[in-house]
Amino acid sequence: MGYAVVGAWVVQLLVGVQLLVGWVRHARGAGAGPVVAHTALMVGYLVPWAVFVTTGHPVWAWGAVGVLCIGIPFGDVLMMHRSRRIRGERRPGLRDYGAAIGDVFAGRMPAKVAFHALFGGLVFFGSIAVAIGATAAAA
């Protein structure tokens, strides 16, 4: 099951690279903080996950989940910024996350962004499920 999560992560990586290339071409460095943090952490996720897949020790799976918990919100920030631009809003607020998710489901986000946002759940919840299963098996 750990390999299935790696497969889902690779799909996310491929779409993420396309989004990153688009950002490099068009944003010219604007908003670099969340982009760099999200990218580095999502790539960094693979280190503890690879150790987990190799060793089977659940602590590594949970470490990888921790990396996701830190890195995914940076991607959410990027999605909320894009949603605000789409809606023409200038003031950020707590309502932005719900509006951004609404934009994903309403088809207002670009297809790659929507896919990346939705498919990311497979990596996240898949990682949690595998970590729980590995923990139960080790007990």
N, CA, C and O atoms as CSV, one atom per row, in Angstrom:
chain,resi,resn,atom,element,x,y,z
A,1,MET,N,N,0.822,-1.201,0.000
A,1,MET,CA,C,0.000,0.000,0.000
A,1,MET,C,C,0.865,1.264,0.000
A,1,MET,O,O,0.474,2.286,-0.563
A,2,GLY,N,N,2.027,1.192,0.625
A,2,GLY,CA,C,2.930,2.337,0.630
A,2,GLY,C,C,3.368,2.720,-0.767
A,2,GLY,O,O,3.603,3.895,-1.049
A,3,TYR,N,N,3.479,1.725,-1.651
A,3,TYR,CA,C,3.868,2.009,-3.037
A,3,TYR,C,C,2.745,2.709,-3.794
A,3,TYR,O,O,3.008,3.521,-4.681
A,4,ALA,N,N,1.498,2.401,-3.452
A,4,ALA,CA,C,0.363,3.077,-4.093
A,4,ALA,C,C,0.382,4.564,-3.761
A,4,ALA,O,O,0.076,5.400,-4.611
A,5,VAL,N,N,0.742,4.891,-2.523
A,5,VAL,CA,C,0.838,6.293,-2.126
A,5,VAL,C,C,1.973,6.971,-2.904
A,5,VAL,O,O,1.839,8.123,-3.318
A,6,VAL,N,N,3.078,6.264,-3.099
A,6,VAL,CA,C,4.168,6.811,-3.903
A,6,VAL,C,C,3.678,7.093,-5.326
A,6,VAL,O,O,4.011,8.126,-5.907
A,7,GLY,N,N,2.895,6.179,-5.880
A,7,GLY,CA,C,2.340,6.394,-7.217
A,7,GLY,C,C,1.464,7.636,-7.279
A,7,GLY,O,O,1.565,8.424,-8.220
A,8,ALA,N,N,0.600,7.813,-6.274
A,8,ALA,CA,C,-0.245,9.007,-6.219
A,8,ALA,C,C,0.612,10.256,-6.061
A,8,ALA,O,O,0.322,11.290,-6.663
A,9,TRP,N,N,1.662,10.165,-5.256
A,9,TRP,CA,C,2.570,11.295,-5.064
A,9,TRP,C,C,3.250,11.658,-6.382
A,9,TRP,O,O,3.420,12.841,-6.679
A,10,VAL,N,N,3.638,10.671,-7.168
A,10,VAL,CA,C,4.293,10.941,-8.459
A,10,VAL,C,C,3.325,11.678,-9.394
A,10,VAL,O,O,3.727,12.601,-10.103
A,11,VAL,N,N,2.061,11.273,-9.395
A,11,VAL,CA,C,1.070,11.997,-10.205
A,11,VAL,C,C,0.983,13.441,-9.734
A,11,VAL,O,O,0.964,14.363,-10.550
A,12,GLN,N,N,0.929,13.641,-8.421
A,12,GLN,CA,C,0.902,15.003,-7.874
A,12,GLN,C,C,2.155,15.774,-8.272
A,12,GLN,O,O,2.085,16.959,-8.601
A,13,LEU,N,N,3.290,15.104,-8.241
A,13,LEU,CA,C,4.545,15.737,-8.627
A,13,LEU,C,C,4.492,16.219,-10.072
A,13,LEU,O,O,4.896,17.343,-10.370
A,14,LEU,N,N,3.997,15.379,-10.964
A,14,LEU,CA,C,3.954,15.746,-12.380
A,14,LEU,C,C,3.072,16.966,-12.614
A,14,LEU,O,O,3.444,17.867,-13.366
A,15,VAL,N,N,1.919,16.998,-11.981
A,15,VAL,CA,C,1.040,18.161,-12.126
A,15,VAL,C,C,1.656,19.363,-11.419
A,15,VAL,O,O,1.593,20.485,-11.923
A,16,GLY,N,N,2.250,19.129,-10.253
A,16,GLY,CA,C,2.895,20.214,-9.515
A,16,GLY,C,C,4.034,20.848,-10.291
A,16,GLY,O,O,4.212,22.065,-10.249
A,17,VAL,N,N,4.802,20.043,-10.994
A,17,VAL,CA,C,5.898,20.590,-11.813
A,17,VAL,C,C,5.321,21.477,-12.912
A,17,VAL,O,O,5.878,22.534,-13.209
A,18,GLN,N,N,4.218,21.059,-13.514
A,18,GLN,CA,C,3.587,21.894,-14.539
A,18,GLN,C,C,3.126,23.225,-13.948
A,18,GLN,O,O,3.300,24.275,-14.566
A,19,LEU,N,N,2.544,23.183,-12.765
A,19,LEU,CA,C,2.124,24.415,-12.100
A,19,LEU,C,C,3.323,25.286,-11.743
A,19,LEU,O,O,3.275,26.507,-11.887
A,20,LEU,N,N,4.394,24.659,-11.279
A,20,LEU,CA,C,5.603,25.390,-10.926
A,20,LEU,C,C,6.223,26.062,-12.149
A,20,LEU,O,O,6.655,27.212,-12.072
A,21,VAL,N,N,6.270,25.358,-13.266
A,21,VAL,CA,C,6.808,25.938,-14.502
A,21,VAL,C,C,5.962,27.140,-14.923
A,21,VAL,O,O,6.501,28.169,-15.328
A,22,GLY,N,N,4.651,27.010,-14.831
A,22,GLY,CA,C,3.771,28.139,-15.152
A,22,GLY,C,C,4.019,29.319,-14.243
A,22,GLY,O,O,4.022,30.463,-14.698
A,23,TRP,N,N,4.227,29.059,-12.958
A,23,TRP,CA,C,4.517,30.139,-12.015
A,23,TRP,C,C,5.834,30.811,-12.365
A,23,TRP,O,O,5.921,32.039,-12.355
A,24,VAL,N,N,6.860,30.029,-12.673
A,24,VAL,CA,C,8.168,30.597,-13.027
A,24,VAL,C,C,8.040,31.481,-14.268
A,24,VAL,O,O,8.640,32.554,-14.331
A,25,ARG,N,N,7.274,31.040,-15.236
A,25,ARG,CA,C,7.119,31.792,-16.488
A,25,ARG,C,C,6.327,33.076,-16.313
A,25,ARG,O,O,6.651,34.091,-16.930
A,26,HIS,N,N,5.292,33.046,-15.479
A,26,HIS,CA,C,4.362,34.166,-15.441
A,26,HIS,C,C,4.457,35.038,-14.196
A,26,HIS,O,O,4.206,36.240,-14.275
A,27,ALA,N,N,4.804,34.477,-13.077
A,27,ALA,CA,C,4.774,35.251,-11.832
A,27,ALA,C,C,6.047,36.046,-11.607
A,27,ALA,O,O,6.045,37.022,-10.857
A,28,ARG,N,N,7.121,35.642,-12.241
A,28,ARG,CA,C,8.411,36.344,-12.117
A,28,ARG,C,C,8.813,36.558,-10.660
A,28,ARG,O,O,9.281,37.632,-10.280
A,29,GLY,N,N,8.624,35.527,-9.862
A,29,GLY,CA,C,9.081,35.566,-8.476
A,29,GLY,C,C,8.058,36.072,-7.482
A,29,GLY,O,O,8.306,36.027,-6.277
A,30,ALA,N,N,6.909,36.556,-7.949
A,30,ALA,CA,C,5.891,37.057,-7.027
A,30,ALA,C,C,5.351,35.904,-6.184
A,30,ALA,O,O,5.043,34.830,-6.701
A,31,GLY,N,N,5.242,36.141,-4.900
A,31,GLY,CA,C,4.711,35.109,-4.009
A,31,GLY,C,C,5.618,33.911,-3.849
A,31,GLY,O,O,5.138,32.793,-3.662
A,32,ALA,N,N,6.915,34.122,-3.920
A,32,ALA,CA,C,7.875,33.014,-3.909
A,32,ALA,C,C,7.873,32.225,-2.606
A,32,ALA,O,O,8.112,31.018,-2.624
A,33,GLY,N,N,7.609,32.872,-1.481
A,33,GLY,CA,C,7.684,32.190,-0.191
A,33,GLY,C,C,6.835,30.928,-0.121
A,33,GLY,O,O,7.368,29.843,0.111
A,34,PRO,N,N,5.514,31.049,-0.320
A,34,PRO,CA,C,4.686,29.852,-0.241
A,34,PRO,C,C,4.998,28.832,-1.338
A,34,PRO,O,O,4.889,27.626,-1.113
A,35,VAL,N,N,5.382,29.307,-2.512
A,35,VAL,CA,C,5.700,28.387,-3.615
A,35,VAL,C,C,6.914,27.545,-3.260
A,35,VAL,O,O,6.891,26.323,-3.404
A,36,VAL,N,N,7.967,28.191,-2.798
A,36,VAL,CA,C,9.204,27.480,-2.456
A,36,VAL,C,C,8.969,26.555,-1.265
A,36,VAL,O,O,9.419,25.410,-1.268
A,37,ALA,N,N,8.263,27.052,-0.248
A,37,ALA,CA,C,8.004,26.220,0.939
A,37,ALA,C,C,7.177,24.991,0.571
A,37,ALA,O,O,7.514,23.876,0.968
A,38,HIS,N,N,6.102,25.188,-0.183
A,38,HIS,CA,C,5.245,24.060,-0.577
A,38,HIS,C,C,6.037,23.051,-1.406
A,38,HIS,O,O,5.963,21.846,-1.166
A,39,THR,N,N,6.784,23.547,-2.368
A,39,THR,CA,C,7.552,22.657,-3.248
A,39,THR,C,C,8.591,21.871,-2.458
A,39,THR,O,O,8.691,20.652,-2.601
A,40,ALA,N,N,9.361,22.560,-1.631
A,40,ALA,CA,C,10.424,21.897,-0.874
A,40,ALA,C,C,9.853,20.847,0.086
A,40,ALA,O,O,10.386,19.742,0.194
A,41,LEU,N,N,8.783,21.194,0.770
A,41,LEU,CA,C,8.212,20.248,1.732
A,41,LEU,C,C,7.560,19.057,1.040
A,41,LEU,O,O,7.665,17.927,1.517
A,42,MET,N,N,6.891,19.303,-0.075
A,42,MET,CA,C,6.247,18.176,-0.769
A,42,MET,C,C,7.285,17.226,-1.369
A,42,MET,O,O,7.071,16.014,-1.396
A,43,VAL,N,N,8.393,17.763,-1.844
A,43,VAL,CA,C,9.482,16.895,-2.312
A,43,VAL,C,C,10.138,16.224,-1.108
A,43,VAL,O,O,10.498,15.047,-1.158
A,44,GLY,N,N,10.288,16.987,-0.027
A,44,GLY,CA,C,10.878,16.440,1.197
A,44,GLY,C,C,10.063,15.317,1.822
A,44,GLY,O,O,10.610,14.475,2.534
A,45,TYR,N,N,8.766,15.300,1.564
A,45,TYR,CA,C,7.889,14.229,2.062
A,45,TYR,C,C,8.400,12.862,1.630
A,45,TYR,O,O,8.285,11.882,2.367
A,46,LEU,N,N,8.958,12.808,0.445
A,46,LEU,CA,C,9.358,11.517,-0.103
A,46,LEU,C,C,10.488,10.867,0.704
A,46,LEU,O,O,10.625,9.644,0.692
A,47,VAL,N,N,11.289,11.662,1.397
A,47,VAL,CA,C,12.405,11.089,2.160
A,47,VAL,C,C,11.902,10.176,3.279
A,47,VAL,O,O,12.243,8.993,3.285
A,48,PRO,N,N,11.099,10.683,4.235
A,48,PRO,CA,C,10.640,9.758,5.272
A,48,PRO,C,C,9.713,8.666,4.726
A,48,PRO,O,O,9.685,7.554,5.253
A,49,TRP,N,N,8.953,8.984,3.669
A,49,TRP,CA,C,8.075,7.952,3.118
A,49,TRP,C,C,8.890,6.829,2.487
A,49,TRP,O,O,8.541,5.657,2.631
A,50,ALA,N,N,9.964,7.170,1.797
A,50,ALA,CA,C,10.829,6.138,1.192
A,50,ALA,C,C,11.472,5.288,2.279
A,50,ALA,O,O,11.602,4.074,2.120
A,51,VAL,N,N,11.876,5.914,3.384
A,51,VAL,CA,C,12.456,5.152,4.492
A,51,VAL,C,C,11.391,4.213,5.070
A,51,VAL,O,O,11.684,3.059,5.386
A,52,PHE,N,N,10.152,4.712,5.207
A,52,PHE,CA,C,9.075,3.866,5.698
A,52,PHE,C,C,8.839,2.672,4.774
A,52,PHE,O,O,8.751,1.534,5.236
A,53,VAL,N,N,8.738,2.931,3.476
A,53,VAL,CA,C,8.483,1.848,2.520
A,53,VAL,C,C,9.605,0.816,2.580
A,53,VAL,O,O,9.362,-0.383,2.444
A,54,THR,N,N,10.835,1.290,2.785
A,54,THR,CA,C,11.991,0.399,2.836
A,54,THR,C,C,12.046,-0.391,4.136
A,54,THR,O,O,12.326,-1.590,4.125
A,55,THR,N,N,11.779,0.277,5.260
A,55,THR,CA,C,11.946,-0.373,6.569
A,55,THR,C,C,10.656,-0.919,7.161
A,55,THR,O,O,10.685,-1.884,7.926
A,56,GLY,N,N,9.528,-0.314,6.817
A,56,GLY,CA,C,8.257,-0.713,7.401
A,56,GLY,C,C,8.010,-0.154,8.786
A,56,GLY,O,O,7.007,-0.495,9.413
A,57,HIS,N,N,8.900,0.698,9.284
A,57,HIS,CA,C,8.738,1.283,10.621
A,57,HIS,C,C,7.722,2.427,10.565
A,57,HIS,O,O,7.939,3.402,9.846
A,58,PRO,N,N,6.618,2.324,11.310
A,58,PRO,CA,C,5.550,3.325,11.220
A,58,PRO,C,C,5.969,4.738,11.586
A,58,PRO,O,O,5.353,5.694,11.116
A,59,VAL,N,N,6.994,4.900,12.408
A,59,VAL,CA,C,7.405,6.251,12.784
A,59,VAL,C,C,7.773,7.075,11.553
A,59,VAL,O,O,7.558,8.287,11.530
A,60,TRP,N,N,8.323,6.426,10.535
A,60,TRP,CA,C,8.688,7.141,9.307
A,60,TRP,C,C,7.445,7.552,8.527
A,60,TRP,O,O,7.418,8.625,7.925
A,61,ALA,N,N,6.423,6.711,8.533
A,61,ALA,CA,C,5.165,7.079,7.867
A,61,ALA,C,C,4.545,8.289,8.553
A,61,ALA,O,O,4.058,9.208,7.894
A,62,TRP,N,N,4.568,8.280,9.891
A,62,TRP,CA,C,4.012,9.420,10.622
A,62,TRP,C,C,4.858,10.673,10.415
A,62,TRP,O,O,4.320,11.779,10.365
A,63,GLY,N,N,6.160,10.514,10.295
A,63,GLY,CA,C,7.015,11.663,9.981
A,63,GLY,C,C,6.651,12.265,8.632
A,63,GLY,O,O,6.616,13.486,8.480
A,64,ALA,N,N,6.379,11.404,7.650
A,64,ALA,CA,C,5.973,11.882,6.333
A,64,ALA,C,C,4.626,12.597,6.402
A,64,ALA,O,O,4.433,13.623,5.749
A,65,VAL,N,N,3.695,12.059,7.191
A,65,VAL,CA,C,2.400,12.721,7.371
A,65,VAL,C,C,2.602,14.095,8.005
A,65,VAL,O,O,1.936,15.062,7.635
A,66,GLY,N,N,3.520,14.174,8.957
A,66,GLY,CA,C,3.833,15.465,9.570
A,66,GLY,C,C,4.338,16.476,8.545
A,66,GLY,O,O,3.967,17.649,8.587
A,67,VAL,N,N,5.176,16.023,7.637
A,67,VAL,CA,C,5.675,16.908,6.576
A,67,VAL,C,C,4.503,17.402,5.722
A,67,VAL,O,O,4.442,18.580,5.368
A,68,LEU,N,N,3.581,16.504,5.396
A,68,LEU,CA,C,2.398,16.915,4.632
A,68,LEU,C,C,1.583,17.951,5.393
A,68,LEU,O,O,1.104,18.923,4.808
A,69,CYS,N,N,1.424,17.743,6.700
A,69,CYS,CA,C,0.640,18.676,7.517
A,69,CYS,C,C,1.262,20.068,7.551
A,69,CYS,O,O,0.551,21.060,7.710
A,70,ILE,N,N,2.551,20.146,7.405
A,70,ILE,CA,C,3.231,21.443,7.365
A,70,ILE,C,C,3.216,22.015,5.949
A,70,ILE,O,O,3.033,23.220,5.775
A,71,GLY,N,N,3.403,21.177,4.949
A,71,GLY,CA,C,3.559,21.655,3.573
A,71,GLY,C,C,2.274,21.954,2.831
A,71,GLY,O,O,2.236,22.882,2.023
A,72,ILE,N,N,1.224,21.196,3.082
A,72,ILE,CA,C,-0.025,21.403,2.347
A,72,ILE,C,C,-0.610,22.800,2.570
A,72,ILE,O,O,-1.088,23.401,1.607
A,73,PRO,N,N,-0.597,23.345,3.786
A,73,PRO,CA,C,-1.157,24.691,3.948
A,73,PRO,C,C,-0.483,25.763,3.074
A,73,PRO,O,O,-1.126,26.748,2.709
A,74,PHE,N,N,0.789,25.586,2.738
A,74,PHE,CA,C,1.422,26.541,1.824
A,74,PHE,C,C,0.767,26.461,0.445
A,74,PHE,O,O,0.582,27.485,-0.213
A,75,GLY,N,N,0.418,25.262,0.009
A,75,GLY,CA,C,-0.315,25.106,-1.243
A,75,GLY,C,C,-1.708,25.701,-1.143
A,75,GLY,O,O,-2.212,26.286,-2.101
A,76,ASP,N,N,-2.329,25.548,0.025
A,76,ASP,CA,C,-3.655,26.142,0.229
A,76,ASP,C,C,-3.593,27.663,0.130
A,76,ASP,O,O,-4.508,28.291,-0.402
A,77,VAL,N,N,-2.521,28.250,0.641
A,77,VAL,CA,C,-2.340,29.703,0.524
A,77,VAL,C,C,-2.303,30.117,-0.945
A,77,VAL,O,O,-2.915,31.112,-1.333
A,78,LEU,N,N,-1.581,29.348,-1.756
A,78,LEU,CA,C,-1.505,29.648,-3.185
A,78,LEU,C,C,-2.879,29.537,-3.842
A,78,LEU,O,O,-3.247,30.372,-4.669
A,79,MET,N,N,-3.632,28.507,-3.472
A,79,MET,CA,C,-4.968,28.318,-4.033
A,79,MET,C,C,-5.888,29.468,-3.610
A,79,MET,O,O,-6.693,29.940,-4.412
A,80,MET,N,N,-5.776,29.921,-2.361
A,80,MET,CA,C,-6.616,31.022,-1.900
A,80,MET,C,C,-6.255,32.331,-2.604
A,80,MET,O,O,-7.144,33.118,-2.929
A,81,HIS,N,N,-4.965,32.574,-2.843
A,81,HIS,CA,C,-4.549,33.768,-3.592
A,81,HIS,C,C,-5.169,33.756,-4.989
A,81,HIS,O,O,-5.704,34.764,-5.451
A,82,ARG,N,N,-5.091,32.612,-5.648
A,82,ARG,CA,C,-5.651,32.505,-7.002
A,82,ARG,C,C,-7.158,32.708,-6.966
A,82,ARG,O,O,-7.714,33.377,-7.837
A,83,SER,N,N,-7.817,32.141,-5.975
A,83,SER,CA,C,-9.264,32.291,-5.847
A,83,SER,C,C,-9.639,33.759,-5.661
A,83,SER,O,O,-10.597,34.242,-6.267
A,84,ARG,N,N,-8.886,34.462,-4.828
A,84,ARG,CA,C,-9.159,35.896,-4.632
A,84,ARG,C,C,-9.008,36.658,-5.943
A,84,ARG,O,O,-9.811,37.538,-6.252
A,85,ARG,N,N,-7.966,36.316,-6.720
A,85,ARG,CA,C,-7.779,36.981,-8.024
A,85,ARG,C,C,-8.959,36.698,-8.945
A,85,ARG,O,O,-9.451,37.598,-9.626
A,86,ILE,N,N,-9.413,35.447,-8.966
A,86,ILE,CA,C,-10.540,35.071,-9.821
A,86,ILE,C,C,-11.797,35.849,-9.424
A,86,ILE,O,O,-12.548,36.310,-10.284
A,87,ARG,N,N,-12.014,35.987,-8.130
A,87,ARG,CA,C,-13.213,36.664,-7.631
A,87,ARG,C,C,-13.053,38.178,-7.565
A,87,ARG,O,O,-14.014,38.891,-7.280
A,88,GLY,N,N,-11.846,38.672,-7.825
A,88,GLY,CA,C,-11.608,40.116,-7.792
A,88,GLY,C,C,-11.598,40.698,-6.395
A,88,GLY,O,O,-11.849,41.891,-6.222
A,89,GLU,N,N,-11.315,39.885,-5.401
A,89,GLU,CA,C,-11.269,40.373,-4.022
A,89,GLU,C,C,-9.862,40.803,-3.652
A,89,GLU,O,O,-8.880,40.218,-4.110
A,90,ARG,N,N,-9.775,41.808,-2.837
A,90,ARG,CA,C,-8.472,42.344,-2.457
A,90,ARG,C,C,-8.121,42.078,-0.990
A,90,ARG,O,O,-6.945,42.024,-0.630
A,91,ARG,N,N,-9.134,41.915,-0.155
A,91,ARG,CA,C,-8.875,41.736,1.278
A,91,ARG,C,C,-8.943,40.271,1.660
A,91,ARG,O,O,-9.986,39.635,1.512
A,92,PRO,N,N,-7.831,39.730,2.152
A,92,PRO,CA,C,-7.861,38.332,2.591
A,92,PRO,C,C,-8.658,38.192,3.886
A,92,PRO,O,O,-8.757,39.126,4.681
A,93,GLY,N,N,-9.217,37.012,4.073
A,93,GLY,CA,C,-9.959,36.755,5.291
A,93,GLY,C,C,-10.161,35.267,5.499
A,93,GLY,O,O,-9.755,34.452,4.670
A,94,LEU,N,N,-10.786,34.919,6.603
A,94,LEU,CA,C,-11.001,33.521,6.947
A,94,LEU,C,C,-11.931,32.816,5.957
A,94,LEU,O,O,-11.873,31.595,5.813
A,95,ARG,N,N,-12.776,33.573,5.283
A,95,ARG,CA,C,-13.716,32.975,4.333
A,95,ARG,C,C,-13.016,32.484,3.069
A,95,ARG,O,O,-13.623,31.767,2.274
A,96,ASP,N,N,-11.755,32.855,2.869
A,96,ASP,CA,C,-11.058,32.553,1.618
A,96,ASP,C,C,-10.910,31.064,1.347
A,96,ASP,O,O,-10.999,30.647,0.193
A,97,TYR,N,N,-10.690,30.260,2.361
A,97,TYR,CA,C,-10.483,28.835,2.107
A,97,TYR,C,C,-11.755,28.204,1.552
A,97,TYR,O,O,-11.710,27.478,0.559
A,98,GLY,N,N,-12.872,28.477,2.183
A,98,GLY,CA,C,-14.147,27.945,1.699
A,98,GLY,C,C,-14.466,28.434,0.298
A,98,GLY,O,O,-14.957,27.669,-0.532
A,99,ALA,N,N,-14.192,29.697,0.034
A,99,ALA,CA,C,-14.441,30.241,-1.302
A,99,ALA,C,C,-13.528,29.585,-2.337
A,99,ALA,O,O,-13.952,29.322,-3.462
A,100,ALA,N,N,-12.275,29.321,-1.958
A,100,ALA,CA,C,-11.334,28.675,-2.882
A,100,ALA,C,C,-11.785,27.258,-3.203
A,100,ALA,O,O,-11.729,26.837,-4.359
A,101,ILE,N,N,-12.230,26.521,-2.197
A,101,ILE,CA,C,-12.738,25.174,-2.435
A,101,ILE,C,C,-13.992,25.245,-3.306
A,101,ILE,O,O,-14.184,24.423,-4.202
A,102,GLY,N,N,-14.833,26.228,-3.034
A,102,GLY,CA,C,-16.019,26.423,-3.866
A,102,GLY,C,C,-15.637,26.695,-5.316
A,102,GLY,O,O,-16.289,26.199,-6.235
A,103,ASP,N,N,-14.575,27.487,-5.524
A,103,ASP,CA,C,-14.101,27.768,-6.880
A,103,ASP,C,C,-13.584,26.499,-7.562
A,103,ASP,O,O,-13.759,26.322,-8.768
A,104,VAL,N,N,-12.951,25.623,-6.790
A,104,VAL,CA,C,-12.476,24.350,-7.356
A,104,VAL,C,C,-13.665,23.531,-7.847
A,104,VAL,O,O,-13.664,23.057,-8.983
A,105,PHE,N,N,-14.679,23.362,-6.999
A,105,PHE,CA,C,-15.824,22.525,-7.354
A,105,PHE,C,C,-16.742,23.176,-8.390
A,105,PHE,O,O,-17.460,22.482,-9.111
A,106,ALA,N,N,-16.717,24.497,-8.462
A,106,ALA,CA,C,-17.558,25.194,-9.444
A,106,ALA,C,C,-16.885,25.279,-10.814
A,106,ALA,O,O,-17.488,25.755,-11.776
A,107,GLY,N,N,-15.649,24.823,-10.901
A,107,GLY,CA,C,-14.953,24.845,-12.184
A,107,GLY,C,C,-14.335,26.184,-12.535
A,107,GLY,O,O,-13.973,26.413,-13.689
A,108,ARG,N,N,-14.207,27.077,-11.554
A,108,ARG,CA,C,-13.610,28.389,-11.828
A,108,ARG,C,C,-12.084,28.377,-11.761
A,108,ARG,O,O,-11.427,29.290,-12.261
A,109,MET,N,N,-11.528,27.341,-11.145
A,109,MET,CA,C,-10.064,27.207,-11.090
A,109,MET,C,C,-9.588,26.533,-12.366
A,109,MET,O,O,-10.319,25.743,-12.964
A,110,PRO,N,N,-8.355,26.842,-12.789
A,110,PRO,CA,C,-7.796,26.105,-13.932
A,110,PRO,C,C,-7.779,24.606,-13.636
A,110,PRO,O,O,-7.642,24.195,-12.484
A,111,ALA,N,N,-7.918,23.804,-14.672
A,111,ALA,CA,C,-8.047,22.352,-14.508
A,111,ALA,C,C,-6.878,21.752,-13.736
A,111,ALA,O,O,-7.086,20.893,-12.879
A,112,LYS,N,N,-5.653,22.188,-14.022
A,112,LYS,CA,C,-4.488,21.625,-13.315
A,112,LYS,C,C,-4.528,21.962,-11.834
A,112,LYS,O,O,-4.187,21.127,-10.996
A,113,VAL,N,N,-4.940,23.171,-11.509
A,113,VAL,CA,C,-5.033,23.583,-10.103
A,113,VAL,C,C,-6.098,22.746,-9.392
A,113,VAL,O,O,-5.873,22.246,-8.289
A,114,ALA,N,N,-7.257,22.600,-10.033
A,114,ALA,CA,C,-8.342,21.822,-9.430
A,114,ALA,C,C,-7.920,20.368,-9.234
A,114,ALA,O,O,-8.155,19.789,-8.174
A,115,PHE,N,N,-7.302,19.784,-10.246
A,115,PHE,CA,C,-6.857,18.401,-10.126
A,115,PHE,C,C,-5.848,18.267,-8.991
A,115,PHE,O,O,-5.954,17.358,-8.169
A,116,HIS,N,N,-4.876,19.164,-8.943
A,116,HIS,CA,C,-3.830,19.109,-7.916
A,116,HIS,C,C,-4.445,19.241,-6.524
A,116,HIS,O,O,-4.049,18.540,-5.593
A,117,ALA,N,N,-5.404,20.136,-6.393
A,117,ALA,CA,C,-6.057,20.336,-5.094
A,117,ALA,C,C,-6.847,19.100,-4.675
A,117,ALA,O,O,-6.773,18.675,-3.522
A,118,LEU,N,N,-7.592,18.531,-5.595
A,118,LEU,CA,C,-8.436,17.385,-5.246
A,118,LEU,C,C,-7.641,16.093,-5.106
A,118,LEU,O,O,-7.882,15.312,-4.185
A,119,PHE,N,N,-6.702,15.865,-6.004
A,119,PHE,CA,C,-5.921,14.628,-5.970
A,119,PHE,C,C,-4.966,14.606,-4.779
A,119,PHE,O,O,-4.551,13.538,-4.330
A,120,GLY,N,N,-4.619,15.795,-4.266
A,120,GLY,CA,C,-3.762,15.868,-3.086
A,120,GLY,C,C,-4.356,15.125,-1.898
A,120,GLY,O,O,-3.624,14.601,-1.059
A,121,GLY,N,N,-5.682,15.079,-1.829
A,121,GLY,CA,C,-6.339,14.336,-0.753
A,121,GLY,C,C,-6.014,12.860,-0.783
A,121,GLY,O,O,-5.950,12.208,0.259
A,122,LEU,N,N,-5.808,12.336,-1.976
A,122,LEU,CA,C,-5.448,10.921,-2.087
A,122,LEU,C,C,-4.091,10.649,-1.438
A,122,LEU,O,O,-3.920,9.650,-0.740
A,123,VAL,N,N,-3.143,11.529,-1.670
A,123,VAL,CA,C,-1.821,11.373,-1.049
A,123,VAL,C,C,-1.933,11.560,0.462
A,123,VAL,O,O,-1.404,10.757,1.230
A,124,PHE,N,N,-2.618,12.617,0.887
A,124,PHE,CA,C,-2.722,12.909,2.308
A,124,PHE,C,C,-3.456,11.807,3.068
A,124,PHE,O,O,-2.911,11.229,4.008
A,125,PHE,N,N,-4.687,11.517,2.664
A,125,PHE,CA,C,-5.469,10.519,3.399
A,125,PHE,C,C,-4.930,9.113,3.179
A,125,PHE,O,O,-5.035,8.263,4.064
A,126,GLY,N,N,-4.356,8.860,2.012
A,126,GLY,CA,C,-3.699,7.577,1.780
A,126,GLY,C,C,-2.523,7.379,2.715
A,126,GLY,O,O,-2.324,6.289,3.251
A,127,SER,N,N,-1.746,8.429,2.909
A,127,SER,CA,C,-0.600,8.359,3.826
A,127,SER,C,C,-1.054,8.101,5.252
A,127,SER,O,O,-0.454,7.298,5.967
A,128,ILE,N,N,-2.118,8.786,5.663
A,128,ILE,CA,C,-2.645,8.576,7.016
A,128,ILE,C,C,-3.146,7.138,7.177
A,128,ILE,O,O,-2.868,6.483,8.182
A,129,ALA,N,N,-3.880,6.662,6.186
A,129,ALA,CA,C,-4.408,5.297,6.265
A,129,ALA,C,C,-3.290,4.264,6.361
A,129,ALA,O,O,-3.366,3.329,7.157
A,130,VAL,N,N,-2.258,4.438,5.548
A,130,VAL,CA,C,-1.130,3.496,5.581
A,130,VAL,C,C,-0.407,3.601,6.912
A,130,VAL,O,O,-0.006,2.581,7.471
A,131,ALA,N,N,-0.231,4.809,7.434
A,131,ALA,CA,C,0.447,4.985,8.719
A,131,ALA,C,C,-0.352,4.324,9.850
A,131,ALA,O,O,0.223,3.686,10.731
A,132,ILE,N,N,-1.662,4.480,9.819
A,132,ILE,CA,C,-2.499,3.815,10.820
A,132,ILE,C,C,-2.377,2.296,10.704
A,132,ILE,O,O,-2.208,1.596,11.702
A,133,GLY,N,N,-2.465,1.801,9.476
A,133,GLY,CA,C,-2.339,0.358,9.268
A,133,GLY,C,C,-0.992,-0.190,9.719
A,133,GLY,O,O,-0.922,-1.262,10.319
A,134,ALA,N,N,0.071,0.544,9.430
A,134,ALA,CA,C,1.417,0.097,9.843
A,134,ALA,C,C,1.553,0.128,11.349
A,134,ALA,O,O,2.197,-0.736,11.943
A,135,THR,N,N,0.941,1.133,11.969
A,135,THR,CA,C,0.992,1.230,13.440
A,135,THR,C,C,0.229,0.063,14.067
A,135,THR,O,O,0.710,-0.564,15.010
A,136,ALA,N,N,-0.948,-0.219,13.544
A,136,ALA,CA,C,-1.745,-1.348,14.069
A,136,ALA,C,C,-1.031,-2.676,13.854
A,136,ALA,O,O,-1.057,-3.544,14.726
A,137,ALA,N,N,-0.403,-2.837,12.716
A,137,ALA,CA,C,0.309,-4.087,12.432
A,137,ALA,C,C,1.527,-4.265,13.348
A,137,ALA,O,O,1.892,-5.387,13.697
A,138,ALA,N,N,2.144,-3.150,13.729
A,138,ALA,CA,C,3.338,-3.223,14.575
A,138,ALA,C,C,2.980,-3.441,16.049
A,138,ALA,O,O,3.831,-3.853,16.837
A,139,ALA,N,N,1.739,-3.170,16.418
A,139,ALA,CA,C,1.326,-3.262,17.835
A,139,ALA,C,C,1.151,-4.692,18.281
A,139,ALA,O,O,0.808,-4.940,19.437
